Amino acid sequence: MSKDPSSKPTMDDIISLCKRRGFIFQSSEIYGGINGFYDYGPLGVELRKNIKDAWWKDMVHGRDDIVGQDASIIMHPKVWKASGHVDSFSDPMVDCKESKMRYRADHLLWAPVVVDGETVGYVSTLEGPEAQADAEKKDNELKRKAAKQGELAPIELREYLEATPDLYELIPSPATGKPGSLTPPRDFNMMFQTYVGALRDESAVAYLRPETAQGIFANFKAVLDTTRVKIPFGIAQIGKAFRNEITPRNFIFRSREFEQMEIEYFIEPDDDVWEKYHQDWIQTRLEWHKSIGLREDLLSTDAHEKHKLAHYAKA
């Protein structure tokens, strides 16, 4: 049966097209693949190059207040200590002891099942567009198993991080549906660690960069001293970044190796109009995305809640 041409493509449709046309392949697929890593095929590498070239032309060559650089992937570990990444670049992790599945605690959702004001159990699901529907289905199943005839209270999903320790044994695992198998949340540092030189000891520890920004910050003074730029100005960079994601998902949208196109724009520290710069850059990015052919109705902005911001971010 042919698919309705008016229906929206699913993620599975997009993945299938990318593989079929040679845009993106699973890395090491002939050996079973490796989760969170992808290779760009003949068409994919050309598409990516075109996007990078267009971005560099518009953001660097097309502006007088932005210069470029290309920093090393491996930097002195003191950079990552000073930036807070060694101590704070982490995600809360939860394990299912029975299925051995691993979840990010802020992506694991739960809710009490309440019938006529009485809590008869708990349900859990994973963050996503189907989360509410999945939770409501489980809600009704639990009510039926409890042989309750009253009225179900509306499901109010919460992050696992909001659960109190006394609830850890009561919230079921999304993998098994059984309570008591989820561990308490614990921090998991997402930086890939490696060693520089012949010895493998603490003095040789280094990290694959989890973002390109720190290379820009470390070279700020050198760029200021060797170019004609003056504050306010920006430094742009395109390069690889690596994050040991707990649960890579959504194809290339949450992977462990990826490429960033980044601008760090510097203003005076006592400048109280940072919000104006922030809004200007949001609009600049939206206009650029439209300029390369993305439909306006598919673009939107999303302001992170405070607890979801990077450890160094204001907005």
C-alpha positions in Angstrom: 0.0 0.0 0.0 1.4 3.4 -1.0 1.9 6.0 1.7 -0.4 9.1 1.8 1.8 11.8 0.2 0.2 14.4 2.6 1.3 12.6 5.7 4.4 13.9 7.6 7.5 11.7 7.3 8.5 9.9 10.4 12.0 9.6 11.8 12.1 6.0 10.4 11.2 7.3 7.0 14.1 9.9 7.2 16.6 7.2 8.4 15.6 4.9 5.6 16.0 7.6 3.0 19.4 8.6 4.3 20.7 5.0 4.1 19.1 4.2 0.8 20.4 7.3 -1.0 23.9 7.2 0.6 23.6 10.2 2.9 24.4 8.6 6.2 25.5 5.0 7.2 25.7 3.4 10.6 29.4 3.4 11.6 31.1 0.0 11.4 27.9 -1.6 10.2 29.6 -4.6 8.7 30.8 -5.5 12.3 27.4 -4.9 13.9 27.6 -1.1 14.2 28.5 1.0 17.2 25.7 3.0 19.0 25.8 6.8 18.6 28.3 7.0 15.7 27.5 7.6 12.1 29.4 7.9 8.8 28.5 10.3 6.0 28.2 8.8 2.6 28.9 10.4 -0.9 25.8 12.6 -0.9 25.9 13.3 2.9 29.4 14.6 2.9 28.6 17.0 0.0 25.5 18.2 1.7 27.3 18.8 4.9 30.2 20.6 3.2 27.7 22.9 1.4 26.1 23.8 4.7 29.4 24.5 6.4 30.7 26.6 3.4 27.4 28.7 3.3 27.6 29.2 7.1 31.3 30.3 7.0 30.7 32.6 4.0 27.7 34.4 5.7 28.9 34.4 9.3 32.6 35.0 8.9 33.4 36.4 5.4 30.2 38.4 5.3 30.7 40.2 8.6 33.4 42.6 9.9 32.9 41.7 13.5 33.6 38.0 13.3 36.9 36.1 12.7 37.6 32.4 12.5 39.8 29.9 14.2 40.4 26.1 14.3 41.4 24.9 17.8 42.8 21.5 18.7 40.4 18.7 19.7 42.6 17.7 22.7 43.5 20.6 25.0 45.3 20.8 28.4 43.0 19.2 31.0 43.3 22.3 33.1 41.0 24.0 30.5 38.2 21.5 31.3 38.8 21.8 35.0 38.7 25.6 34.9 35.5 25.6 32.7 33.7 23.4 35.2 33.4 20.4 32.8 35.4 18.0 34.9 33.1 18.6 37.8 29.8 19.5 36.2 29.5 18.2 32.6 27.4 15.3 33.6 23.9 13.8 33.1 21.9 12.0 35.8 21.8 8.3 35.1 19.4 5.5 36.1 19.9 1.8 35.5 17.3 -0.9 35.4 18.9 -3.8 37.4 16.7 -6.4 35.7 16.9 -5.5 32.0 20.3 -3.7 32.2 18.8 -0.8 30.3 20.2 2.7 31.1 18.3 5.9 31.1 18.9 9.6 31.6 17.0 10.5 34.8 15.6 13.7 33.2 14.2 11.7 30.3 12.6 9.1 32.5 9.1 10.2 33.5 6.7 8.8 36.1 3.3 9.5 37.6 1.1 8.1 40.4 -2.1 6.3 39.4 -4.8 7.8 41.4 -8.4 6.4 41.5 -11.0 8.3 43.6 -8.2 10.0 45.5 -6.3 6.8 46.3 -2.9 6.0 44.9 -3.0 2.4 43.5 0.4 2.4 41.9 2.8 4.2 39.6 3.6 4.2 35.9 6.7 5.2 34.0 7.6 6.1 30.4 10.3 7.8 28.4 10.3 11.5 27.3 9.0 11.9 23.8 5.9 12.8 21.7 4.1 9.6 22.7 5.0 9.9 26.4 1.6 11.2 27.6 -0.4 8.6 25.5 1.8 5.8 26.7 1.4 6.8 30.3 -2.4 7.1 30.0 -2.5 3.6 28.5 -0.5 2.2 31.4 -2.7 4.2 33.8 -5.8 2.4 32.6 -4.1 -1.0 32.6 -3.1 -0.5 36.2 -6.6 0.6 37.2 -8.0 -2.5 35.6 -5.5 -4.8 37.4 -6.3 -3.1 40.7 -10.0 -3.9 40.0 -10.9 -0.3 40.8 -14.1 1.1 39.4 -13.7 4.8 40.4 -12.6 7.8 38.4 -9.0 8.1 37.3 -7.2 11.4 38.1 -5.4 13.0 35.1 -1.9 11.8 34.6 0.8 14.4 35.6 4.2 13.2 34.4 7.3 14.2 36.3 11.0 13.6 35.9 12.5 10.8 37.8 14.7 13.4 39.4 11.7 14.7 41.3 11.0 11.4 42.9 11.8 11.1 46.6 14.0 8.1 47.7 11.0 6.3 49.2 9.4 6.1 45.7 12.4 4.5 44.0 11.2 1.0 44.9 7.6 1.8 43.8 8.2 3.3 40.3 8.3 0.6 37.6 11.0 0.3 35.0 9.8 1.3 31.5 11.6 -1.8 30.2 9.9 -4.4 32.4 6.9 -2.7 33.9 8.0 -4.0 37.3 8.7 -1.8 40.3 11.9 -2.1 42.4 14.5 -2.5 39.6 15.4 1.2 39.0 18.5 2.6 40.8 18.7 6.0 42.4 20.0 8.7 40.0 23.7 9.2 39.9 25.9 11.7 37.9 27.6 10.4 34.8 30.4 12.6 33.3 30.0 12.7 29.5 33.6 13.6 28.6 35.6 10.9 26.7 38.9 10.4 28.6 42.1 9.5 27.0 45.9 9.6 27.7 48.7 11.7 26.1 52.1 10.1 25.8 53.5 6.7 26.6 52.3 6.4 30.2 48.8 5.8 31.3 48.6 7.5 34.7 46.9 10.6 36.2 49.5 13.0 34.8 48.7 11.9 31.3 44.9 12.2 31.4 43.3 14.3 28.7 39.8 14.6 27.2 38.2 14.7 23.8 36.5 18.1 23.7 32.8 17.9 24.5 32.3 21.3 22.8 34.2 23.7 20.6 33.6 26.8 22.8 36.5 26.3 25.2 39.1 26.5 22.4 37.6 29.8 21.5 37.8 31.1 25.1 41.3 29.9 25.5 42.5 31.8 22.4 40.5 35.0 23.1 43.5 37.1 24.2 45.6 35.8 21.3 42.9 36.7 18.7 42.4 40.1 20.3 46.2 40.8 20.2 46.8 39.6 16.6 43.8 41.0 14.7 42.1 44.3 14.4 38.9 43.3 16.1 37.5 45.2 19.1 34.8 44.3 21.6 32.0 43.6 20.7 33.2 40.9 18.2 32.9 37.2 17.7 35.1 34.1 17.0 33.7 31.3 14.8 34.8 27.7 14.6 33.6 24.5 12.9 34.9 21.3 14.4 34.2 17.9 15.9 33.0 17.4 19.5 32.5 14.2 21.5 30.0 13.4 24.2 29.6 10.0 25.9 25.8 10.2 25.8 24.1 7.8 28.2 21.4 7.0 25.6 22.1 8.1 22.1 18.9 8.5 20.2 17.0 10.3 17.4 19.5 9.3 14.7 22.2 12.0 14.3 20.4 14.4 16.6 21.8 12.9 19.8 25.1 11.1 18.9 28.4 10.6 20.6 30.5 12.2 17.8 29.2 15.3 16.0 30.3 18.5 14.4 29.5 22.0 15.7 29.3 25.3 13.9 29.8 27.8 16.7 30.2 31.5 17.3 31.2 33.0 20.7 30.3 36.7 20.6 32.1 38.8 23.2 30.7 42.0 24.8 31.9 44.2 27.7 31.4 42.4 31.1 29.5 45.4 32.4 27.3 45.6 29.4 23.7 45.4 30.7 22.2 44.9 27.2 23.3 41.3 26.8 19.7 40.3 26.4 19.5 42.6 23.3 22.5 40.8 21.8 21.0 37.5 22.7 17.7 38.3 20.9 19.6 39.7 17.9 21.5 36.5 17.5 18.3 34.4 17.8 16.8 36.4 15.0 20.0 36.2 12.9 20.1 32.4 13.3 16.4 32.1 12.3 16.9 34.3 9.2 20.0 32.3 8.2 18.1 28.9 8.4 15.4 30.4 6.2 18.1 31.6 3.7 19.3 28.1 3.1 15.8 26.8 2.3 14.3 25.6 5.6 10.6 26.3 5.8 9.6 29.0 8.2 6.7 27.0 9.6 9.2 24.3 10.6 11.3 26.7 12.7 10.7 27.7 16.2 12.6 28.9 19.3 12.6 27.0 22.6 13.8 28.6 25.8 15.4 26.1 28.2 14.2 26.0 31.7 16.8 27.2 34.2 17.6 23.7 35.5 18.2 22.5 32.0 20.7 25.2 31.1 24.4 24.5 30.7 26.3 25.0 34.0 27.8 28.3 32.7 24.7 29.7 30.8 22.4 32.6 31.6 19.8 31.9 28.8 
